[in-house]
Amino acid sequence: MLNHILEERKSRRGRTSENSKISGLLAIDAVNKKNKTIMVKIRLDRTREDILEDIERLLTLLKKEAKILGIDMERKVKLHWDEIEKYIKVYDLKKQNPRITWGEIAKQLFPGEIYKNPYNNLSKEEVLPSTKDKVRHYYRQAIKMINGGWKEI
């Protein structure tokens, strides 16, 4: 997206974009102003860190341009990125190994929510049932995001 914006700015040679008060193509032109959304294409053959860095850079650029143009792009609802990251981790673990149990995933993601069952003769560590439920919920949320729930963000 950023490369496209830079190429478009070069090709316009200083002519103003249709939607802006400033010359050149702006990233903010790609925003659907009615529902404050933007379509982003991501090449998945890159590292996760590079993808997140590019998204952060795009958001920073959009916020700067919105401020210059006097457009309110602030969200009223705070996103919980740590939760979304857990959705992705649960989904990835389950996709990599469909036979993995919810308890095994929970042990990996929530090592602090493990207890020793005093009624179990082997005294082996178990995961709290509520933690398994949380992991299932994260998996369902990941599926929901994949099937279009990302549009609500």
Sequence and secondary structure as in RCSB ss.txt:
>XXXX:A:sequence
MLNHILEERKSRRGRTSENSKISGLLAIDAVNKKNKTIMVKIRLDRTREDILEDIERLLTLLKKEAKILGIDMER
KVKLHWDEIEKYIKVYDLKKQNPRITWGEIAKQLFPGEIYKNPYNNLSKEEVLPSTKDKVRHYYRQAIKMINGGW
KEI
>XXXX:A:secstr
 HHHHHHHHHHHTT B TT SSBB  GGGGSBTTTTB      TTS HHHHHHHHHHHHHHHHHHHHHHT     
SS   HHHHHHHHHHHHHHHH TT  HHHHHHHH GGGEEE TTSTT  EEE HHHHHHHHHHHHHHHHHHTTGG
GG 
